[in-house]
Amino acid sequence: MKSWTIFAHSLSMVLRNLQQAVQIGLVPSLIAFGVLAGLFSSLGLSYSLFEDQKGMQELVTTNPSGFVLVVLLSLLVIWTTMIWIVVSWHRFVLLEEYPSGWIPPFRLDRILSYIGHGLLLGLVMFAVMFVVGVVAAMLGAYSQVLMPVVMVAGVIAMMVIMYRLVAVLPAAAIGKPLKLSEAWAATADANGTIAGLVVIMVLFQVAVQLVSGLVALVPVVGIIVVFAASMLLSLVGVSVLTTFYGHYIEDRPV
C-alpha cells in the first residue's frame, strides 16, 4: 500500500536524521520564542495567555490597535520561523544541504517563493471550499441529511486536490519552479494513495498528541515532550511533502 510506504518513509526520514532535525529546528524556534516573549513583555503581558487573560482583555478594550499589532506581529514571527525551518528541511532532504551549524541559512528568496506558492494553493483551496459550501447549502434546502455528507466529501476532495498540487512547495524551497498544472499531471494516479495517506496522518497526529498530552502536566519534562511532539508532527508532515516531490516529480523510489 503506497499510502503507508510514503508515510513510513517520511517518518523514517525524520528519525534517521534527528541530529539534523534538531540543528534545523531548535534555534529558530528559540529565537521565535524569545522575540514573542519580548513582544508580550513590552506590552506588560506574560508570554502565557492563560495567565494573562485579564491583561489581554484590558488591552483589547483600552488599546485595540495595540492588540491588532500584537496579533499581526506574532503571526508574522510564527509563520516566518515555520517556513524558515520547512525550507531548510526540504533543502536538506532534496539537495543534501546538510546544516553546518545551529542556525540554518535564512534564504529570503526561497522563503518568499514558498509563501507565494502557499498563498496560491490557499486560493485554490478557498475556491474549492466555496463551491462545496454553495452546493451543500443548495442541497441542504432540500434535505438536512445531504449537507453534512456533501461537506465531508468536500473536505476529502480538498485534501486530495491539495496533495496533488503540493509538490510546488518543495519545488519553491529548492529553487526549481513547478507549475500547478505540472504538479497536477504528475500525480494523476495518486488519488487513492492520498486518501489513504490522509487517514494515516490523522491517526498518527491523534496518537502523538494523546501521548504528549498525558505527559504535558509533568514539570519541565512535559514542556520538552510537548515541544518534541510538535516538532515531530511538523517535520513528518513536511517530509510527506518532500517525499511527494521526490517520488512524483523526480521519480525517486519510496
C-alpha positions in Angstrom: 0.0 0.0 0.0 1.7 3.1 -1.2 0.0 5.4 1.4 1.7 3.5 4.2 5.0 3.3 2.3 5.1 7.1 1.8 4.2 7.7 5.5 6.7 5.2 6.8 9.4 6.7 4.5 8.6 10.2 5.7 8.7 9.2 9.4 11.9 7.2 8.9 13.4 10.3 7.2 12.9 12.3 10.4 14.0 9.5 12.8 17.2 8.8 10.8 18.2 12.4 10.8 17.3 13.5 14.3 20.6 15.5 14.7 19.9 17.4 11.5 16.3 17.9 12.5 17.4 19.5 15.9 20.0 21.6 14.2 17.5 22.9 11.7 14.5 23.4 14.0 15.8 24.2 17.6 17.5 27.6 17.4 14.9 29.2 15.0 12.2 28.0 17.4 14.1 29.5 20.4 14.6 32.8 18.5 10.9 33.0 17.8 10.1 32.2 21.4 12.4 35.0 22.6 11.0 37.5 20.1 7.4 36.7 21.1 8.3 36.9 24.8 9.9 40.3 24.3 6.9 41.5 22.3 4.5 40.5 25.1 6.7 41.8 27.8 6.9 45.2 26.1 3.1 45.4 26.4 3.1 44.4 30.0 1.9 40.8 29.3 3.4 37.5 30.1 4.0 35.0 27.3 1.3 32.8 28.7 -2.1 33.9 27.5 -3.7 31.6 30.0 -2.1 33.5 32.9 -2.8 36.9 31.4 -6.3 36.7 30.0 -7.4 39.7 32.1 -4.4 41.7 30.8 -5.3 40.7 27.2 -8.9 41.7 27.7 -7.8 45.1 29.0 -5.5 45.5 26.0 -8.4 44.7 23.6 -10.7 47.3 25.2 -8.2 50.1 26.0 -5.8 49.7 23.1 -7.4 47.8 20.2 -4.7 49.0 17.8 -2.0 47.6 20.1 -3.9 44.3 20.3 -4.1 44.1 16.5 -0.4 44.9 16.3 0.4 42.1 18.8 -1.6 39.6 16.8 -0.1 40.6 13.4 3.5 40.6 14.7 3.0 37.3 16.5 1.6 35.7 13.3 4.5 37.1 11.3 7.1 35.8 13.6 5.5 32.3 13.9 4.9 31.8 10.2 8.3 33.2 9.2 10.0 30.8 11.6 8.0 27.9 10.5 8.7 28.5 6.8 12.4 29.1 7.6 12.5 25.6 9.2 10.4 24.0 6.4 12.5 25.4 3.6 15.7 24.3 5.3 14.4 20.8 5.8 13.3 20.5 2.2 16.7 21.6 1.0 18.4 19.2 3.4 16.5 16.2 2.1 16.3 17.0 -1.6 19.6 18.8 -2.1 21.5 17.1 0.7 22.2 20.6 2.1 23.5 19.5 5.5 23.3 22.1 8.3 26.8 23.3 9.1 25.8 24.8 12.5 22.9 25.5 14.8 21.4 28.3 12.7 20.2 27.3 9.2 20.7 29.8 6.4 17.9 32.3 6.2 17.2 32.2 2.4 14.8 35.1 2.0 14.2 34.4 -1.7 13.2 30.8 -1.1 11.1 31.8 1.9 9.2 34.4 -0.1 8.7 32.0 -3.0 7.4 29.4 -0.6 5.0 31.9 0.9 3.8 32.9 -2.6 3.2 29.4 -3.7 1.5 28.7 -0.4 -0.9 31.6 -0.9 -1.7 30.3 -4.4 -2.5 26.9 -3.0 -4.6 28.6 -0.4 -6.6 30.4 -3.0 -7.3 27.1 -4.8 -8.4 25.5 -1.6 -10.7 28.5 -0.9 -12.3 28.2 -4.3 -12.9 24.5 -3.8 -14.5 25.1 -0.4 -16.6 27.9 -1.7 -18.0 25.7 -4.4 -18.6 22.9 -1.8 -20.3 25.3 0.5 -22.6 26.6 -2.2 -23.6 23.0 -3.2 -24.1 22.0 0.4 -26.3 25.0 1.1 -28.4 24.3 -2.0 -28.8 20.6 -1.2 -29.4 21.5 2.5 -32.5 23.4 1.4 -34.0 20.0 0.3 -32.5 17.7 2.9 -30.6 18.4 6.1 -29.0 15.0 5.8 -27.3 15.8 2.5 -25.5 18.9 3.8 -23.0 17.2 6.2 -22.4 14.4 3.6 -21.5 17.0 1.0 -19.3 18.9 3.4 -17.4 15.7 4.4 -17.0 14.8 0.7 -15.8 18.3 0.1 -13.1 18.2 2.8 -11.9 14.9 1.4 -11.8 16.3 -2.2 -10.0 19.4 -0.9 -7.3 17.3 0.8 -6.8 15.2 -2.4 -6.6 18.3 -4.5 -4.1 19.9 -2.1 -1.8 16.9 -2.1 -1.9 16.6 -5.8 -0.7 20.2 -6.1 1.5 20.4 -3.0 4.8 19.5 -4.8 5.0 23.1 -5.9 6.1 23.9 -2.3 9.2 21.8 -2.1 10.0 22.9 -5.6 9.9 26.5 -4.5 12.1 25.7 -1.5 14.9 24.3 -3.7 14.6 26.8 -6.5 13.2 24.6 -9.2 9.9 26.3 -10.2 7.0 23.9 -10.8 3.6 24.9 -12.3 0.4 23.8 -10.7 -0.6 22.1 -13.9 2.7 20.1 -13.9 2.2 19.0 -10.3 -1.4 18.0 -11.1 -0.3 16.0 -14.1 2.5 14.2 -12.2 0.1 13.0 -9.5 -2.7 11.8 -11.8 -2.7 8.3 -10.4 -2.3 9.3 -6.7 -5.9 9.9 -5.6 -6.3 6.7 -3.7 -2.9 6.9 -2.2 -3.6 10.5 -1.0 -6.9 9.4 0.6 -5.2 6.6 2.5 -2.3 8.9 3.5 -4.7 11.5 5.0 -6.3 8.9 7.2 -2.9 7.6 8.3 -1.6 11.1 9.1 -4.7 12.0 11.1 -4.4 8.8 13.2 -0.7 9.5 13.7 -1.4 13.0 14.9 -4.0 11.9 17.3 -1.7 9.2 18.7 1.2 11.6 19.2 -0.9 14.3 20.7 -2.6 11.8 23.1 0.8 10.6 24.4 2.3 14.1 24.7 -0.9 15.3 26.4 -0.6 12.6 29.1 3.0 13.9 29.9 2.2 17.6 29.4 1.4 18.3 33.1 4.8 16.9 34.3 7.0 19.9 35.2 9.9 20.6 32.8 9.6 17.2 31.2 6.1 17.9 30.0 7.2 21.1 28.2 10.1 19.2 26.5 7.9 16.4 25.4 5.2 18.7 24.0 7.8 20.7 22.1 9.4 17.5 20.7 6.0 16.1 19.7 5.1 19.3 17.9 8.4 19.3 16.1 8.0 15.6 15.2 4.5 16.2 13.8 5.7 19.2 11.8 8.7 17.6 10.3 6.8 14.4 9.4 4.2 16.5 7.7 6.9 18.4 5.8 8.7 15.2 5.0 5.5 13.8 3.4 5.5 16.9 1.1 9.2 16.3 0.3 8.5 12.6 -0.4 5.7 13.6 -2.8 8.0 15.8 -4.7 10.9 13.3 -4.8 8.6 10.4 -5.8 6.1 12.0 -8.2 8.3 14.8 -9.7 11.8 13.3 -9.5 10.7 9.7 -9.8 12.6 8.6 -6.7 11.7 5.3 -5.2 10.0 5.1 -1.7 
